[in-house]
């Protein structure tokens, strides 16, 4: 928890906007504890941090738990790419429609 807080403080000093970007909590060294103790510690850390974002438990040395992160990272970037493409299409549509004049008002209508 202290390490996460230290990183947050560094981000705050460097660029507070960084704290608004998506963040994931990755807890390493899962191979050092049994499953039950790992689950208890993870739950405690998530609670103390009031973490509501994605979190993962991994063992970098054995690569345990790294595949779900890789898949989630790929999905995250695919979603960003898709959202950017949709935003570009929406902007093009709005630009085309803004350039297309509507029907002329009839005589006696309008202000």
Residue pairs with C-beta under 8 A, 6 or more apart in sequence:
1 45
1 48
1 49
4 25
4 49
8 19
11 18
11 19
12 19
22 53
22 76
23 53
24 53
24 54
24 55
24 56
24 69
24 72
25 45
25 46
25 49
25 51
25 53
25 54
25 55
25 56
26 55
26 56
26 58
26 69
27 41
27 42
27 45
27 55
27 56
27 57
27 58
28 58
28 59
28 60
29 59
29 60
30 38
30 57
30 58
30 59
30 64
30 65
31 59
31 61
31 62
31 64
32 59
33 41
38 57
42 55
42 57
45 51
46 55
54 72
56 65
56 68
56 69
56 72
57 65
58 64
58 65
58 66
58 69
59 65
60 66
